[in-house]
Amino acid sequence: MLTSIVIVTLNNLALTQRCLHSIRLYTDAPYEIIAVDNGSTDGTVAWLSGQTDIRLIANGDNRGFAAACNQGAAVAAGEQILLLNNDTVVSWRWLSQLLAAMRDDDRVGIVGPKSNQVLRMQLVEAAFPSEDDIHRFSESFNRRQPSKWQEACAISGFCMLVRRTVWNSLGGLDEAYGIGGFEDIDFGYQALKAGFALRIAGDTFVYHEGSRSFAANALDIHAIGGVNRRLFLRKWGFNPERLFFAELPFLPGRHAHAHPHHMPAAQEIPNGWYARVQNGGVYRIENGSKRPVASLDTLLRLKVPPERIASVPLSSLRHLPDGVPLNANVFPHGYPDVYLARDPAGGMHLISRGIRYPIGSEAAFSALGYRWDEAVSLTYPQIVSIVLGWPVTGNVWEEHELIDYRLYRGPDGGLYYGEGQRLRAVPDEGALRRYGLGALDAVPLPAELFCRIPRGFGLP
C-alpha cells in the first residue's frame, strides 16, 4: 500500500535536504514523494528538479499551505496521503507505525505522531542538540505499543497521515486559510463531523523544528494565525482551542448537553443556573446534571448573588443526575464550567471549559457585558495552571465564541439565553424568574452576529 508524502517548500533548502535525507534513510514502507514549491528563491526548485525520486510541482508564487497540499494530493497515487513539513526529521519505523495506528481500525481517518513542537496532546518535552540525538531518541521511542494510541480532537498538519478515501470525501484542505494556520484543525474537525476518528500514535516520534517557513520568509505567524483563527470561529461557531485540548464531547460516540458539536434533540431546562429546593439545598444546573453547592462560603467566593438562585420544587430536578459538587475549596474541579476570574494584579480572564482567555482591554470587557463584581479571585498559581487560550482584545464577536450562560438582547428586541453556542429564546418574564436569570444584564448582539448564530430550543 503506497503512501504519498506531500512536502510544501518555501526556501529553507538546507532543511528540505535534511528532511528528504531522513525519509530516504528511515522510511520502512512503500512511498512516493511529491514536493510542491511555493515560490522559493534560494535554489530549492533547481535542487528538487534534479532529484529523480521526487515529483515536483513548482508554483511561481506563494499559493499558501492548503492550496499547495491540495495540488500535491491531486497527483498523488497512494492509498494514504501524508502531509509533512520540510522542517521535520523522520526516524526509525516512523511510517510503518503511523500506518499500523491507522489500519488497526477502519474508523480512523487521520493519524499523527508525537513531537517536540506540536499541539499539546501530541507534545513530548525533549531537546535535541544534534540530529544524531534525534535518531538515538527515536530508535528507543519508536517501538510499536498500541496501548499508547489515543483518540484526539485535532491533529497537527506538520505530519498528518490521511486515508485517501477520507481526503477525497472531505475535498482536501480549505484554501480560504491562505498562507497557513488552522487549516489542519479545520480539516480534522470536518473528519470528526463526518464520523471518522482522529488518532495520535503515541508510540511514534517525528522531530519538528517549528514555524521555520514563517520565520525565514518574514511572515508574521501571530497576525496570520489571528486572521485564520477568526475564520475558523466564523465558519464553525466555537473556539478552536476546544479541539486542541481534546474536549471529550467532540470525540466519536460521545455526547453532551448544550454543545456546539451536538444538535439539541428536544426542549430541555437550561444549564448554567442555580436552584434552591425545599430543604434549603442549592444546586448549580450544568451539563445536564445538578451540582450540589457545598456551602454558603462557596456561593460568596464564586460571586453568586442571592437573586441568581431560583426556588424550585425538588421534583423538577429529580431527573437530573448528581454532578461534581460546587466547592470553592476544590480548584479547579469545584468551580463552574464558565466564569470570570480576576488575577492578583486585577487582570481579567474568561475561564471557559477549562481554558483561560485573557481579556486584554476595557473595551473588550465592556462588550462582553461583564461587571467587575462578577469576577472570582484566583491566585497566580491557579491562573497559570489553566491552559492558555487566545486573548480577547479587539472585536470580541470575531475573537471569541458566544459565551455560554449569558443573557443577550437581539436587534429584534427579544431576549435570548446563550447555551452551547446557540441562542435560546426567552419567551417571557416568567422564564427569567424560573431560572434566576432576571439578575443578568442583557448583552446587546450586533445584527450580523445575531443572524449567523444558530438557534436552539426556546426556554421552557
C-alpha positions as CSV (number, residue, x, y, z in Angstrom):
1,M,0.0,0.0,0.0
2,L,1.6,3.2,-1.2
3,T,1.8,6.3,0.9
4,S,2.1,9.7,-0.9
5,I,4.3,12.1,1.1
6,V,3.4,15.7,0.2
7,I,6.0,18.3,1.2
8,V,5.4,22.0,0.7
9,T,8.6,24.2,0.4
10,L,9.3,27.9,0.6
11,N,13.0,28.5,0.7
12,N,14.9,26.8,3.6
13,L,16.8,24.5,1.2
14,A,19.0,23.0,3.9
15,L,16.1,22.0,6.0
16,T,14.4,20.4,3.0
17,Q,17.5,18.4,2.2
18,R,17.8,17.2,5.8
19,C,14.1,16.2,5.8
20,L,14.4,14.3,2.5
21,H,17.6,12.6,3.6
22,S,15.8,11.3,6.7
23,I,12.9,10.0,4.6
24,R,15.2,8.1,2.3
25,L,17.2,6.6,5.1
26,Y,14.5,5.7,7.6
27,T,11.2,5.1,5.7
28,D,10.2,1.4,6.0
29,A,7.0,1.2,3.9
30,P,6.3,1.9,0.2
31,Y,6.2,5.6,-0.5
32,E,6.4,8.4,-3.1
33,I,7.5,12.0,-2.6
34,I,5.7,14.9,-4.1
35,A,7.2,18.3,-3.4
36,V,5.2,21.5,-4.0
37,D,7.2,24.7,-4.1
38,N,5.6,28.0,-3.3
39,G,7.9,30.4,-5.0
40,S,11.3,29.7,-3.4
41,T,14.2,31.9,-4.5
42,D,17.1,30.1,-2.8
43,G,17.8,27.4,-5.3
44,T,15.2,25.0,-3.8
45,V,13.4,24.5,-7.2
46,A,16.7,23.8,-9.1
47,W,17.8,21.3,-6.5
48,L,14.5,19.5,-6.3
49,S,14.3,19.3,-10.1
50,G,17.5,17.2,-10.0
51,Q,16.1,14.6,-7.6
52,T,14.9,11.6,-9.6
53,D,12.8,10.2,-6.8
54,I,10.8,13.4,-6.3
55,R,7.8,14.6,-8.3
56,L,8.0,18.4,-8.3
57,I,5.2,21.0,-8.7
58,A,6.7,24.5,-8.9
59,N,4.4,27.4,-8.3
60,G,5.6,30.9,-9.3
61,D,4.5,32.4,-6.0
62,N,3.2,31.5,-2.6
63,R,-0.2,29.9,-3.1
64,G,-0.5,29.1,0.6
65,F,0.0,25.8,2.5
66,A,-3.5,24.5,2.0
67,A,-3.6,25.1,-1.8
68,A,-0.1,23.6,-2.2
69,C,-1.1,20.5,-0.2
70,N,-4.2,20.1,-2.4
71,Q,-2.0,20.4,-5.5
72,G,0.2,17.6,-4.3
73,A,-2.7,15.4,-3.2
74,A,-4.3,15.8,-6.6
75,V,-1.4,14.0,-8.4
76,A,-0.8,11.5,-5.6
77,A,-1.0,7.8,-6.3
78,G,-1.0,6.5,-2.8
79,E,-3.8,5.0,-0.7
80,Q,-2.7,7.3,2.0
81,I,-1.7,10.9,1.8
82,L,0.9,12.1,4.3
83,L,1.4,15.9,4.8
84,L,4.9,16.5,6.1
85,N,6.6,19.9,6.8
86,N,10.1,20.4,5.4
87,D,11.4,21.3,8.9
88,T,11.0,17.8,10.2
89,V,13.3,14.8,10.7
90,V,11.8,11.3,10.5
91,S,13.5,8.4,12.0
92,W,13.2,4.7,12.9
93,R,10.0,2.9,11.9
94,W,8.1,6.2,11.7
95,L,5.9,5.4,8.7
96,S,5.2,1.7,9.4
97,Q,4.0,2.7,12.9
98,L,1.8,5.5,11.7
99,L,0.2,3.1,9.2
100,A,-0.3,0.5,11.9
101,A,-2.2,3.0,14.0
102,M,-4.4,3.8,11.0
103,R,-5.0,0.3,9.8
104,D,-6.0,-1.1,13.2
105,D,-9.4,0.5,12.9
106,D,-11.4,1.4,9.8
107,R,-13.0,4.3,11.7
108,V,-9.6,6.1,12.0
109,G,-9.3,8.7,9.2
110,I,-6.3,10.7,10.4
111,V,-3.2,9.8,12.4
112,G,-0.4,12.0,13.7
113,P,2.8,11.3,15.8
114,K,4.2,12.7,18.9
115,S,6.7,15.5,18.5
116,N,8.7,18.2,20.3
117,Q,7.0,21.2,18.6
118,V,3.3,20.5,18.2
119,L,-0.2,20.7,19.7
120,R,-0.4,20.0,23.5
121,M,-1.8,16.4,23.2
122,Q,1.0,15.4,20.8
123,L,3.8,17.0,22.7
124,V,6.9,15.3,24.0
125,E,9.1,17.5,26.2
126,A,12.5,16.9,24.8
127,A,15.5,18.8,23.4
128,F,18.0,17.6,20.8
129,P,21.4,19.2,20.5
130,S,22.1,17.3,17.3
131,E,20.5,15.2,14.6
132,D,22.2,12.1,16.0
133,D,20.3,12.8,19.3
134,I,17.0,12.8,17.4
135,H,17.7,9.3,15.9
136,R,19.0,7.9,19.2
137,F,15.9,9.0,21.0
138,S,13.6,7.8,18.2
139,E,15.3,4.4,18.0
140,S,14.2,3.8,21.6
141,F,10.8,5.7,21.4
142,N,9.5,4.3,18.1
143,R,8.6,0.8,19.2
144,R,5.1,-0.4,18.5
145,Q,2.9,-0.1,21.6
146,P,-0.9,0.2,20.7
147,S,-1.6,1.0,24.4
148,K,-0.1,4.4,23.7
149,W,-2.5,5.2,20.9
150,Q,-5.2,7.7,21.9
151,E,-8.2,9.4,20.3
152,A,-7.9,13.2,19.6
153,C,-10.0,16.1,18.5
154,A,-7.2,17.7,16.4
155,I,-4.0,16.5,14.6
156,S,-1.3,18.9,13.7
157,G,-0.7,19.3,10.0
158,F,3.1,19.2,10.4
159,C,2.9,15.4,10.0
160,M,-0.6,14.2,9.2
161,L,-1.4,10.8,7.7
162,V,-4.9,10.7,6.0
163,R,-6.7,7.9,4.3
164,R,-7.2,8.7,0.7
165,T,-10.9,8.0,0.9
166,V,-11.2,10.5,3.8
167,W,-9.2,13.1,1.9
168,N,-11.4,12.7,-1.2
169,S,-14.7,12.7,0.7
170,L,-13.8,16.0,2.6
171,G,-12.4,17.6,-0.6
172,G,-8.9,18.4,0.9
173,L,-7.8,21.4,2.9
174,D,-9.8,24.6,2.9
175,E,-7.8,27.1,0.9
176,A,-9.5,30.0,2.5
177,Y,-6.9,29.7,5.2
178,G,-4.3,31.2,2.8
179,I,-0.7,31.3,3.9
180,G,-1.3,28.8,6.6
181,G,-2.7,28.2,10.1
182,F,-5.8,26.4,11.4
183,E,-6.4,24.6,8.1
184,D,-5.3,21.3,9.8
185,I,-7.6,21.9,12.7
186,D,-10.4,22.7,10.3
187,F,-9.7,19.5,8.3
188,G,-9.7,17.4,11.4
189,Y,-13.0,18.8,12.6
190,Q,-14.5,18.1,9.3
191,A,-13.4,14.5,9.7
192,L,-14.9,14.3,13.2
193,K,-18.2,15.7,11.8
194,A,-18.2,13.0,9.1
195,G,-17.9,10.3,11.7
196,F,-14.1,9.5,11.4
197,A,-11.8,9.2,14.4
198,L,-8.5,11.0,14.8
199,R,-5.7,9.1,16.5
200,I,-2.4,10.1,18.0
201,A,0.3,7.4,17.5
202,G,1.8,7.8,21.0
203,D,4.5,5.2,20.2
204,T,5.9,7.2,17.2
205,F,8.1,10.4,17.3
206,V,8.8,12.8,14.5
207,Y,11.1,15.8,15.1
208,H,9.7,19.2,14.2
209,E,11.7,22.4,14.2
210,G,8.6,24.5,14.2
211,S,7.4,27.6,12.1
212,R,10.7,27.8,10.1
213,S,9.0,28.8,6.9
214,F,7.2,31.7,8.7
215,A,10.5,32.9,10.2
216,A,12.7,32.5,7.2
217,N,10.2,34.3,4.9
218,A,9.4,37.2,7.3
219,L,5.8,36.1,7.8
220,D,4.1,37.3,11.0
221,I,2.8,34.0,12.4
222,H,0.8,35.6,15.1
223,A,-1.0,38.0,12.8
224,I,-1.7,35.3,10.2
225,G,-2.8,33.0,13.0
226,G,-5.2,35.6,14.3
227,V,-6.8,36.1,10.9
228,N,-7.2,32.3,10.4
229,R,-8.5,31.7,13.9
230,R,-11.2,34.2,13.3
231,L,-12.0,32.4,10.0
232,F,-12.4,29.1,11.9
233,L,-14.6,30.8,14.5
234,R,-16.8,32.3,11.9
235,K,-17.1,29.0,10.0
236,W,-17.8,26.7,12.9
237,G,-19.1,29.0,15.7
238,F,-16.7,27.9,18.5
239,N,-13.2,28.5,19.7
240,P,-10.7,26.1,18.1
241,E,-8.8,25.8,21.3
242,R,-11.5,23.4,22.5
243,L,-10.3,20.9,19.9
244,F,-6.6,21.5,20.8
245,F,-7.2,20.4,24.4
246,A,-9.4,17.4,23.5
247,E,-12.8,18.4,24.8
248,L,-14.4,14.9,25.1
249,P,-17.9,15.6,23.5
250,F,-16.1,16.2,20.2
251,L,-14.9,12.6,20.1
252,P,-16.9,10.0,18.2
253,G,-19.6,8.3,20.2
254,R,-19.6,11.0,22.9
255,H,-22.5,13.4,23.7
256,A,-23.0,16.4,25.7
257,H,-25.8,18.8,26.6
258,A,-25.7,22.2,25.1
259,H,-22.6,21.7,23.0
260,P,-21.8,23.2,19.5
261,H,-20.9,19.7,18.1
262,H,-24.3,18.2,19.1
263,M,-27.7,19.5,17.9
264,P,-30.2,19.6,20.8
265,A,-32.7,16.8,20.4
266,A,-35.6,18.4,22.4
267,Q,-36.5,21.3,24.6
268,E,-34.8,20.9,27.9
269,I,-34.4,23.1,31.0
270,P,-31.3,25.3,30.6
271,N,-27.9,24.8,32.1
272,G,-25.8,27.4,33.9
273,W,-28.3,28.5,36.6
274,Y,-28.8,27.9,40.4
275,A,-31.7,26.2,42.0
276,R,-32.8,26.1,45.7
277,V,-35.1,23.3,46.7
278,Q,-37.5,23.0,49.7
279,N,-34.9,21.6,52.2
280,G,-32.6,24.6,51.6
281,G,-30.1,22.8,49.3
282,V,-28.7,24.7,46.4
283,Y,-27.6,23.2,43.1
284,R,-25.9,24.5,40.0
285,I,-27.5,23.1,36.9
286,E,-24.7,22.3,34.5
287,N,-24.1,19.9,31.6
288,G,-27.3,18.1,32.2
289,S,-26.6,17.4,35.9
290,K,-27.3,19.1,39.2
291,R,-24.1,20.0,41.1
292,P,-24.7,20.4,44.9
293,V,-23.3,23.6,46.3
294,A,-21.0,22.8,49.2
295,S,-21.6,25.8,51.4
296,L,-22.7,29.5,51.6
297,D,-19.0,30.3,51.5
298,T,-18.7,28.7,48.0
299,L,-21.6,30.9,46.8
300,L,-19.9,34.0,48.2
301,R,-16.5,33.2,46.8
302,L,-17.9,32.3,43.4
303,K,-19.8,35.6,43.4
304,V,-23.3,34.2,43.1
305,P,-25.8,36.8,44.4
306,P,-29.0,35.6,46.1
307,E,-31.1,36.9,43.2
308,R,-29.4,34.4,40.8
309,I,-30.8,31.5,42.8
310,A,-34.3,30.4,41.8
311,S,-36.6,28.5,44.1
312,V,-37.9,25.2,42.5
313,P,-39.5,22.0,43.8
314,L,-37.1,19.2,44.2
315,S,-39.3,17.1,41.9
316,S,-38.4,19.3,39.0
317,L,-34.7,18.2,39.3
318,R,-35.1,14.5,40.2
319,H,-34.5,13.5,36.6
320,L,-31.0,15.2,36.6
321,P,-28.1,13.0,37.8
322,D,-25.9,14.4,40.6
323,G,-22.8,16.1,39.3
324,V,-19.4,17.1,40.9
325,P,-20.1,19.3,43.9
326,L,-19.5,23.0,43.5
327,N,-16.9,23.8,46.1
328,A,-14.6,26.9,46.1
329,N,-12.1,25.0,48.2
330,V,-11.6,22.4,45.4
331,F,-9.8,24.0,42.4
332,P,-10.4,23.7,39.5
333,H,-13.0,20.8,39.6
334,G,-15.2,22.5,42.2
335,Y,-15.7,25.6,40.0
336,P,-18.3,26.3,37.3
337,D,-17.6,25.4,33.7
338,V,-17.8,29.1,32.7
339,Y,-16.9,32.1,34.9
340,L,-15.0,35.4,35.0
341,A,-11.7,35.4,37.0
342,R,-9.5,38.1,38.4
343,D,-5.8,37.7,39.0
344,P,-4.0,39.4,41.9
345,A,-3.0,42.3,39.6
346,G,-6.6,42.9,38.6
347,G,-6.3,41.3,35.2
348,M,-9.5,39.7,33.9
349,H,-9.7,36.3,32.4
350,L,-12.7,34.4,31.0
351,I,-12.5,30.8,32.1
352,S,-14.5,28.5,29.8
353,R,-14.4,24.7,29.6
354,G,-11.0,24.5,31.3
355,I,-9.4,27.1,29.0
356,R,-8.3,30.6,30.1
357,Y,-8.9,33.6,27.7
358,P,-7.2,36.8,29.0
359,I,-9.4,39.9,28.4
360,G,-6.9,42.4,27.1
361,S,-8.8,45.7,27.0
362,E,-11.5,47.5,28.9
363,A,-13.5,47.8,25.6
364,A,-13.5,44.0,25.2
365,F,-14.5,43.6,28.8
366,S,-17.4,46.0,28.4
367,A,-18.5,44.5,25.1
368,L,-18.8,41.1,26.8
369,G,-21.2,42.6,29.3
370,Y,-19.3,41.7,32.4
371,R,-19.2,43.7,35.7
372,W,-16.1,43.9,37.9
373,D,-18.0,42.5,40.9
374,E,-18.7,39.2,39.0
375,A,-15.0,38.2,38.9
376,V,-13.9,35.3,41.1
377,S,-10.5,35.9,42.7
378,L,-7.8,33.4,41.8
379,T,-4.1,33.2,42.9
380,Y,-1.4,33.3,40.3
381,P,-0.6,29.6,40.7
382,Q,-4.3,28.9,40.0
383,I,-4.4,31.2,37.0
384,V,-1.3,29.8,35.3
385,S,-2.4,26.2,35.9
386,I,-5.3,26.8,33.5
387,V,-4.3,26.2,29.8
388,L,-4.0,29.4,27.9
389,G,-6.3,30.3,25.0
390,W,-6.3,33.2,22.6
391,P,-6.6,36.6,24.3
392,V,-9.7,38.7,23.7
393,T,-8.6,42.2,22.8
394,G,-10.3,43.6,19.8
395,N,-13.6,42.8,18.2
396,V,-14.9,40.3,20.8
397,W,-17.5,38.9,18.5
398,E,-14.9,37.9,15.9
399,E,-12.3,36.7,18.5
400,H,-14.5,34.6,20.8
401,E,-17.4,32.2,20.6
402,L,-20.7,33.2,22.1
403,I,-20.3,32.9,25.8
404,D,-22.5,30.3,27.5
405,Y,-24.9,31.1,30.3
406,R,-25.3,34.8,29.4
407,L,-28.4,36.8,28.6
408,Y,-28.4,38.5,25.3
409,R,-30.7,41.0,23.6
410,G,-31.1,40.7,19.8
411,P,-31.6,43.6,17.4
412,D,-35.3,42.4,17.3
413,G,-35.6,43.5,20.9
414,G,-36.0,39.9,22.1
415,L,-34.1,38.3,24.9
416,Y,-32.1,35.1,24.3
417,Y,-30.0,32.8,26.5
418,G,-26.6,31.6,25.3
419,E,-26.1,27.9,25.6
420,G,-23.9,25.6,23.6
421,Q,-23.0,28.5,21.2
422,R,-26.7,28.7,20.3
423,L,-29.3,31.3,21.2
424,R,-32.4,30.1,23.1
425,A,-35.4,32.5,23.0
426,V,-36.6,33.7,26.4
427,P,-40.4,33.6,26.0
428,D,-41.4,35.9,28.9
429,E,-40.6,37.3,32.3
430,G,-41.7,34.1,33.9
431,A,-38.8,32.2,32.3
432,L,-36.4,34.7,33.7
433,R,-37.8,34.2,37.2
434,R,-37.9,30.4,36.8
435,Y,-34.2,30.2,36.2
436,G,-32.9,33.2,38.2
437,L,-31.8,35.0,35.0
438,G,-33.5,38.3,35.7
439,A,-30.4,39.5,37.6
440,L,-28.3,39.2,34.5
441,D,-27.6,42.2,32.3
442,A,-28.7,41.6,28.7
443,V,-25.7,41.9,26.4
444,P,-26.7,43.6,23.0
445,L,-25.7,41.5,20.0
446,P,-24.7,43.1,16.7
447,A,-27.2,42.3,13.9
448,E,-24.6,40.5,11.7
449,L,-23.7,38.2,14.6
450,F,-27.3,37.7,15.6
451,C,-28.2,36.5,12.1
452,R,-25.4,33.8,11.9
453,I,-25.6,32.3,15.4
454,P,-27.7,29.1,15.3
455,R,-30.9,28.8,17.3
456,G,-31.6,26.3,20.0
457,F,-35.0,25.4,21.5
458,G,-36.6,28.3,23.5
459,L,-36.5,28.1,27.3
460,P,-39.4,26.1,28.7
